[in-house]
Amino acid sequence: MTSDPKIMYMHYTEELDTLTAEQVDWEPYGTYYRIGAGMADLNPKCLEEARFWRMRCPLICMWLVEYHQPHRVMRQFGLYQECPPQWQDTDHALHRLDRKQQRKITDWPVHHRGH
């Protein structure tokens, strides 16, 4: 084996590219029956806004818009996640926005109204 990063990267990506669905552990955090396990241990204050935890929506802060996609990390919290998760376009144009290049935009709520 070599220590050249380029060769190591090529080898690593080739291994990933040859994986089949049968070779992937789709439920590494446990099985479907554990949905919501551990909720009883939480402080009641933590559960007050639980209805927002899995909301799929854009999070907007001035020029920055990121989509909240909790369905992509559900297994880590003992919840069922379809594998692979359903694809969602996160609009790459949003990722090109920044304050330097968009100085002329002064009313960000109006600019992001479509989200």
N, C-alpha and C positions, 0 to 999 in steps of 0.2 A: 504494500500500500504506500502511496505517496503522501507527502504533506503539502503539496501544491494546492492552494485553495481552488483554483480553476478546475483542476482535474477532480478534486473531491466533490465540488459542486456538480459537475457533469455526472459523476458516478451516483451521487445522491438523487438527482432528478431522474435519472434513468430508472433507478429502483422504484421511485414513486410512480413513474409513468407505467410501469408494468404491473402494478397492483390491480387486483380484481376486487369486486364488491365482496366476494366471499372471504378475502384475506383481511378485511377491515373489521375491527371491533366497533360496531355502531352504537353500543351502549356501554362505554367504558366506566360510567359512573353508577351502574346498576341497571336493573330491569324496570320495565314499565310499571310494575305493581308498586313502586316506591313513590308514586306521584304525590308531591306535597309533604313528603316525610320530613319531620323536624319542625313543622309550622307551630306545633303546640308549645315548643320550647321558646318561641320568640316573645319578647315583651309586647303586650297589647298595643303600645304606642307605635311599634313597628308595623302593625297590621292595619292601622287606620286608613292608609291610602293604598292598600293592596290592589285595588281595582286598576291602578295605574301601572303596576309592575310590568304587565305584558302588553301594554298599549303600543301599537306600531304607529309611529307618527314622526314627523320631522321636528327636531329640536333646533330652534332658531335663536341665535344670539348675534345681533348686528349683521355682519357680512357672512357669518358662518352658519351653515345649515348641515346638520348631520342627521341621518335617519336612525331612530331608536329601533333596533332590531333584536328584541329579546328572544325571538324564536330561534335565533342562531346559537344560543348558549344555554338552552333549557336543560340539557343533560347534566350540566354542572350543578344544577340546583335540584336534582332529583325529579325532574319533570320529563315527560315524553317529548322527543323531538323527531319530526319526520326526517329521514336520512336519504339523501341530502336535503337540507331545507329548501323550500321553494325559492326560486331566484326572484330577486326584486331589483329593478333598475334604481340605482341611487343617484342618477343624473350627474355625470362627470362634470358638467358645466358648473355645478355648484362648487366643486372642489377647486375650480380655477379662480374663484372670487377671493380677493383680498383687499385690504384698505388702500394699499399703495396704487394698485391699478384701477380701482373703482372710486377714486376720490370724488367724482362728480355725483355719485349716488349719496344723497343726504337723508332720504326717507326710506330706510331699510324695511320697515313694515309694509310699505306700498310695493317695494321691489320684490319682496318674498310673498306677496299676497296669494300666489298660486299654490303655495305649500300649505 
